[in-house]
Amino acid sequence: MPRRPLVLLALAILLAVPAFAAGTKPAALVRPRVEHHLRHVEDLAQHFDAVMSQPCPHFASPEEWKAYFDSEVERVVLLVAHLEQAWIEAKETGDDEVRRAAKAPRKRLDDARALLDKLQQCAGDNGTSFSQMGVWRRIEREVPKRQAQIALPQPPSQ
């Protein structure tokens, strides 16, 4: 009787090891992919830092404001998509350093929230307004589409 639990345990281990190993790529393959997305996150974050440090721009027409606003929201979509894609890439390795690197810039989401607060003020200065909840829903809707566009092709399997 004692052999049956041991056999089941051995069988479970044999089944689990290939499944775990198949989903784990070497850090050397994953790190450059994560770093690609994190470079884009940093570039976008620098843009947002500049927007936050400058006074609100003023536009001659509501259409000009809307074009500016839409471009800033599109940058937020891109930032979130790169953050998400970096994490998806990082999960393909068991390397804790790569995973930590992919998670660290997630604080930039707070910067995106602050940006929307600033844009709310700027909208008022330009005689218009927007719903922040509506904008966040738009961002959430558009991120998966953008992720599909920015995902790097997978290298051929060996």
Order of alpha helices (4+ residues) and beta strands (2+ residues): alpha-alpha-alpha-alpha-alpha-alpha
